């Protein structure tokens, strides 16, 4: 039986009292992953700091913590944040031990770290190059990691996120949404058991790491922290997806997060280390707009890291007995500094006071936080002032994600298939295009090639930021559930054609189209067929798939000549994709396509007309047109005499056009001239035929076809009169 959420919330009492730091020179190091490295979604990279030439430069929580040590007159002799943005416990262990064999085995992680460290847009470029010199494993360039830990007397550790969250059974989680309640609860219990197995393995590795650190440096004071909840704005999104249309019976995302916290707590307890809870949940929920800023940010921005650092310092310097006996009874102090008393007391026995200032608690809080709990968090520090041009609100994650995809050995084809596509698993069986995409992505390298173009030129950042603004305008980021976010994404897709095309056209120049032309052609054709033959648009973009559209698409999809036209369109776009990549939107593509392929399209239109007006199909075509008129005019039925007259008129008109190919050609030319200005994007996504200005009089010509034009117009007017009688 797996642990319950309540089991995981348990705190443990520290078993060993550390010596209080008063006058010692502090040599402080920090190790961790994305969170401890200060990964900032506005900057796009980690923001590790160190003490160099008397200055601390980072925007990470260890740097802000180190600054607090100095601000409170502790003797900070050295400080290095050795946290690595993409890491797991195995990699940190290899660095701590300087295990050359293991480091060689994980060279892809070193390559990723090096590529981010050298990236032109990284504000903290070459941070790790200063430490690792030539990045040569065999020359002991990574031994410095071991040496800094050996020489430190204070270390903070925040680890376990990638080990747990990157290995969650996502395929099983995404399939939960289609299960009925009883089976869903059973599967959730199975997933919880898997999470527990993962967590148990992580605890074992984590404890070995702490033991190794203590063997290297028995006198080091170790402080282990938990995490702020990842993707804090999307807290409700994940479980609302699992429990679509139902009240949430079990919060699986919370359960995984509590396991992450529990790992830190139990490792601290088992290794006789200090554990400090740095997640002031009520405060973060209330002020997340200031602390997290970006909806699609994995972790917080610089203000959030300041909050963590100030809390960490305050707890480690807290005079606990005085705090419980007196400070928590002072209402003025509570109002100014305490959002939630439980946060400041529930872990109070899990750590020792290892810092001592001459100030009583309330003055220490004022020194640390300012005039109130928000003052210094919201006030720019010196380093923030220096970087203020880079800290304006925006989302910059594409460059890092691009590097992560390139250097990671994760199977991204399968990850993409099992998450993004399986999020629609309840309807996948209906759509052949989805099945072909899933099959296509089985190869990891192809998966990477498909996903990588999304991160070029920061296009995806712009779309996500537009979406973020849309979310903020509505509800200031609160209560973002699955359906709400899905509808907002659809709205953004509908109203931002140029930006969507800017992402789409990146695939044109990626090389993947030429490399896998046949497979992509089959997927594209299948995609069009799904649009024509299923409720694909209705499901994915809420397109109102009314009866009129249904009749038209079903009729067209039954025509062999129309299928040939689709094949031609798809093949043309694939063959000339490099040229189409220079355009601005889908409407331009449509316009240019018609202009460049006018004569071939005329031939296809003649072929289609010959098929629908041929002896085998003319009756079917007549019935189709009659049914279309009924649906368009919202009529259940015509009077029998009117329906016979309408059918007769349609038959006569089709035969007239069939026997006058020159006039028909002229009509098709006029049609193409007007249709090239039609916005297909608006038609399919918004149901509006914008840009089309086609009237009957456009087909009247004052040449040899004048008489035929009059006959056609006369027939159409007759049909209109018959319709009015009904």
Buried (B, 14 or more C-beta within 10 A) or exposed (E): EBBEBEEBEEBBEBEEEBEBBEEBEBBBBBBBBBBBBBBBBBBBBBBBBBBEEEEBBBBBBBBBBBBBBBEBEBEBBBBBBBBBBBBBBBBBBBBBBBBBEBBEEBBBBBBBBBBBBEBEBBBBBEBBBEBBEEBEBEEEBBBBBBEBBBBBBBBBBBBBBBBBBEBBBBBBBBBBBBBEEEEBBEBBEEBBEBBBEBBEBBBEBBBBBBEBBBEBBEEBBBBBBBBBBBBBBBBBBBBBBBBEEEEEEBBBBBBBBBBBBBBBBBBBBBBBBBBBBBBBBEBBBEBBBBBBBBBBBBBBBBBBBBBBBBBBBBBBBBBBEEBBEBBBEBEEBBEBBBBEEEBBBBBBEBBBBBBBBEBEBBEBBBBBBBEBBBEBBEEBBEBBEEBEEBBEEBBBBBBBBBBBBBBBEBBBBBBBBBEEBBBBBBBBEBBBBBBBBBEBBEBBEBBBBBBBBBBBEBBBBBBBBBBBEBBBEEEEBEEBBBEBBBEBBBBBBBBBBEBBBBBBBBBBBBEBBEEBBEBBBBBBBBBBBBBBBBBBBBBBBBBEBEEBBEBBBEBBBBBEBBBBBBBBBBBBBBEBBEEBBEBEBBBBBBBBBBEEBBEEBBBBBBBBBBBBBEEEBBEEBBEBBBBBBBBEEEEEEBEEEBBEBBBEBBBEBBEBBBEBEEBBBBBBBBBBBBBBBBBBBBBBBBBEBBBEEBEEEEBBBEEEBEEBBEBBBEBBEBBEEBBEEB
